[in-house]
Amino acid sequence: MSRIVVLGGCGGIGSIAVRALAITDDYDEIVVADQRADAAGEAARALAGEVGREGLSGAGFDAASTESVEGVITGADAVLNCVGPFYRFGPPLLEAAIAAGADYVDVCDDLDATVRQLDLDERARAAGVTALIGMGNSPGLANVFARLCADDLLDEIESVDIMHIHGGEPDEGAGVLKHRIHAMTNDVPLFVDGEMIQVRMLEESGRRFVQETEFRDVGTYPAYPYPHPETITLPRYMPGLRRATNLGVVFPSPTSASRWTWCALGSAPRNLSSSTGTPSPRSTWPSR
């Protein structure tokens, strides 16, 4: 009997991942693990009835408790971690999976967490654990597309510039909000002319890299230096690369504009719960 545990299985990403797993026969047992045990159980029962399969169950756990995490992942063949923010939970949950001997996948998009996770490579290998980190869109698909171009489509590749727009959902969890504020207030490494440099998204050092970018079917918005991990992973695995940048922007809404102002003034709130807002015209997005 194969078993996978989805940490954060009731969240925005986790719930989609659980549904994707439920319509396959890759695992006999799928555990929806969330801090809300009642919600996890209800979600598992509802999805089991909807897709008509057995082996779905719910479990409660506390991502900040080593004992609680161990309790929910012990005996699992694989762990899918969707608990954010990843700068806080990515490395310790990977460590827990290695200790449990379970293969591991996450959607970590915090650069500092990625560095710490990569440092666990030897421990994972020694334990016979396969760990795939940053398996979302950016990082994740962005890396795959860059590798595809380098291996199969181009004779030579010197520069990879990744640009993305995200957000605009009617509801955002605390993990998403903390990740975005973390991105706005920490150093952003960019690989330029074969060297790693550090800039800040909202400071003068980052302004020269801001690019007005047309995103198909969305609009034209300024993309800012963003601390996603491709800027450190692509040069590591693509010899000959001279430039790797990641530029991003949050789809403008009243709440995203407020976060921008908080961070620019150095007054971003420490305790965040959730935020709702309806996307608004581009005029609400602060100018460069």
C-alpha positions in Angstrom: 0.0 0.0 0.0 1.5 3.3 -1.1 0.8 6.4 1.0 1.3 10.1 0.3 0.7 12.9 2.9 -0.2 16.4 1.6 0.8 18.9 4.1 -1.4 22.0 3.9 -3.9 19.9 2.0 -6.8 22.3 2.6 -5.0 25.4 1.3 -5.3 27.0 -2.1 -2.5 25.0 -3.6 -2.8 21.9 -1.4 -6.4 21.4 -2.2 -5.7 21.4 -5.9 -2.8 19.0 -5.4 -5.0 16.6 -3.5 -7.7 16.7 -6.2 -5.0 16.0 -8.9 -3.7 13.0 -6.9 -7.2 11.7 -6.2 -8.0 11.2 -9.9 -4.9 9.1 -10.4 -4.0 5.6 -9.1 -0.5 6.6 -8.2 -1.1 6.2 -4.4 -3.4 3.9 -2.6 -3.8 6.2 0.4 -3.9 10.0 0.3 -3.8 11.9 3.6 -5.0 15.5 3.6 -3.1 17.0 6.5 -3.9 20.5 7.7 -3.8 22.5 11.0 -7.6 22.1 11.0 -8.3 18.5 11.6 -12.0 18.8 11.2 -11.6 20.7 7.9 -9.1 18.1 6.6 -11.5 15.2 7.4 -14.4 17.0 5.8 -12.4 17.8 2.7 -11.2 14.2 2.3 -14.7 12.8 2.7 -16.2 15.2 0.3 -13.6 14.6 -2.4 -13.8 10.8 -1.9 -17.5 11.0 -2.6 -17.1 13.3 -5.6 -14.5 11.3 -7.4 -15.7 7.9 -6.2 -12.5 6.5 -4.6 -11.3 5.0 -1.4 -8.2 5.8 0.5 -8.7 9.5 1.2 -8.4 10.5 4.9 -7.8 13.7 6.9 -5.4 14.5 9.7 -4.6 17.5 11.8 -1.1 18.6 12.5 1.0 21.6 13.6 3.7 22.6 11.1 5.6 24.4 13.8 5.8 21.2 16.0 8.5 18.6 15.1 6.6 16.0 17.1 3.3 16.8 15.3 4.9 16.6 11.9 6.6 13.3 12.6 3.3 11.9 13.8 1.5 12.7 10.5 4.3 11.7 8.1 5.6 8.5 9.7 5.1 5.6 7.4 4.5 7.7 4.3 6.2 6.9 1.0 6.1 10.5 0.0 5.4 14.0 1.4 4.0 16.9 -0.6 4.5 20.1 1.2 2.2 23.0 0.5 2.7 24.8 3.8 3.8 28.4 3.5 5.5 30.7 4.0 8.4 28.5 2.9 11.1 30.7 4.3 9.8 29.5 7.7 8.5 26.0 6.9 10.4 24.7 3.9 13.7 23.6 5.4 12.3 22.0 8.6 9.6 20.1 6.8 12.2 18.8 4.3 14.4 17.7 7.3 11.4 15.9 8.8 10.8 14.0 5.6 14.4 13.0 5.3 14.3 11.8 8.9 11.2 9.8 8.1 12.7 8.3 5.0 9.9 9.7 2.8 10.4 11.2 -0.7 9.6 14.9 -0.7 8.1 17.5 -3.1 7.3 21.1 -2.4 6.4 24.4 -4.2 9.0 26.5 -2.3 9.4 29.9 -3.9 11.5 31.6 -1.3 15.1 32.0 -2.3 16.7 31.9 1.2 14.8 28.7 2.0 15.9 27.1 -1.3 19.6 27.8 -0.3 19.0 26.0 3.0 17.2 23.1 1.4 20.0 22.6 -1.2 22.4 22.3 1.7 20.4 19.2 2.8 21.4 17.3 -0.4 24.0 15.1 1.2 21.6 14.1 4.1 18.8 13.3 1.7 21.2 11.1 -0.5 22.5 9.3 2.6 18.9 8.6 3.7 17.9 7.4 0.2 15.4 10.2 -0.1 14.5 11.9 -3.4 13.6 15.6 -2.8 12.2 17.8 -5.5 11.9 21.4 -4.3 10.4 24.4 -6.0 8.0 22.4 -8.2 5.5 25.2 -8.9 5.3 27.7 -11.8 8.2 30.0 -10.8 10.3 28.2 -9.7 9.3 24.9 -11.4 8.0 25.2 -14.9 10.2 28.2 -15.5 13.3 26.0 -14.8 11.9 23.2 -17.0 11.3 25.6 -19.9 14.8 27.1 -19.6 16.3 23.6 -19.6 14.2 22.5 -22.6 15.4 25.5 -24.6 19.1 24.9 -23.6 19.0 21.1 -24.4 16.7 20.9 -27.4 15.9 24.2 -29.0 19.0 26.4 -29.0 22.6 25.9 -29.9 23.8 28.2 -27.1 22.2 30.0 -24.2 23.7 32.9 -22.4 20.7 34.7 -20.7 17.5 33.6 -19.0 15.1 36.4 -18.0 11.9 35.1 -16.3 9.0 37.5 -15.9 5.7 36.7 -14.2 2.5 38.3 -12.9 0.5 36.6 -10.2 -2.1 37.3 -7.6 -5.5 38.8 -8.1 -7.3 36.0 -6.3 -10.4 37.1 -4.2 -8.8 35.6 -1.1 -5.2 35.2 0.0 -4.0 33.2 2.9 -1.5 34.4 5.5 1.3 32.3 3.9 1.0 34.1 0.6 0.9 37.6 2.2 4.0 36.9 4.3 5.8 35.5 1.3 5.1 38.7 -0.7 6.2 41.0 2.1 9.3 38.9 2.6 10.1 39.3 -1.1 9.7 43.1 -0.9 11.9 43.6 2.1 14.9 41.2 1.5 17.9 41.1 -0.8 17.2 39.9 -4.4 20.2 38.1 -6.0 20.5 38.6 -9.7 23.1 36.9 -11.9 24.4 39.6 -14.3 27.5 39.4 -16.5 28.6 36.2 -14.9 28.5 37.6 -11.4 25.9 37.5 -8.6 24.8 40.9 -7.4 22.3 41.9 -4.7 19.5 44.4 -5.1 16.3 45.4 -3.3 13.0 45.4 -5.0 11.8 48.7 -3.7 15.2 50.5 -3.5 17.3 52.4 -6.0 19.5 49.3 -6.6 16.6 47.4 -8.1 15.1 50.2 -10.2 17.4 49.8 -13.2 16.2 46.3 -13.7 12.5 47.1 -13.7 10.9 46.4 -17.1 7.5 47.4 -18.5 6.3 44.0 -19.6 3.3 42.9 -21.6 1.6 39.9 -20.2 -0.7 38.3 -22.7 -4.4 38.6 -21.9 -3.5 40.4 -18.7 -2.0 43.8 -19.6 1.3 45.7 -19.4 2.8 46.1 -15.9 6.2 46.9 -14.4 8.1 43.8 -13.4 10.4 44.2 -10.5 13.4 42.1 -9.3 11.9 39.2 -7.4 13.7 36.8 -5.0 12.6 33.6 -6.7 15.3 30.9 -6.7 16.0 30.6 -10.4 18.6 33.2 -10.3 20.8 31.0 -8.1 19.8 27.5 -9.4 20.0 28.1 -13.2 23.7 29.3 -13.2 24.5 26.4 -10.9 23.3 23.8 -13.4 23.7 25.6 -16.8 27.4 26.1 -17.6 28.0 29.1 -19.8 25.1 31.1 -18.6 26.0 34.8 -18.2 22.7 36.2 -17.0 19.7 34.9 -15.0 17.1 37.3 -13.7 13.6 36.9 -12.2 11.2 39.8 -12.5 7.7 39.7 -11.0 4.7 41.8 -10.2 1.6 41.2 -8.1 -1.6 41.8 -10.1 -2.8 45.2 -8.8 -5.6 45.4 -6.2 -6.2 47.7 -3.3 -4.6 45.3 -0.9 -1.5 44.7 -3.0 -1.0 48.5 -3.3 -1.3 48.8 0.5 1.3 46.1 1.0 3.6 48.0 -1.4 3.2 51.2 0.7 3.8 49.3 4.0 7.0 47.8 2.8 8.3 51.0 1.2 7.7 52.9 4.5 9.3 50.0 6.5 6.0 49.5 8.4 4.8 46.1 7.0 2.7 44.3 9.7 4.3 41.4 11.4 1.1 39.4 12.1 -1.0 38.7 9.0 -4.2 36.6 8.7 -5.9 37.0 5.3 -6.8 39.6 2.8 -9.6 40.0 0.3 -9.9 42.4 -2.5 -11.2 42.8 -6.0 -8.6 43.5 -8.8 -8.7 47.1 -9.8 -7.4 49.2 -12.7 -3.7 49.6 -13.2 -3.8 53.1 -11.7 -3.9 51.6 -8.2 -0.4 50.1 -8.7 2.4 52.5 -7.4 4.6 54.0 -10.1 8.3 53.5 -10.3 
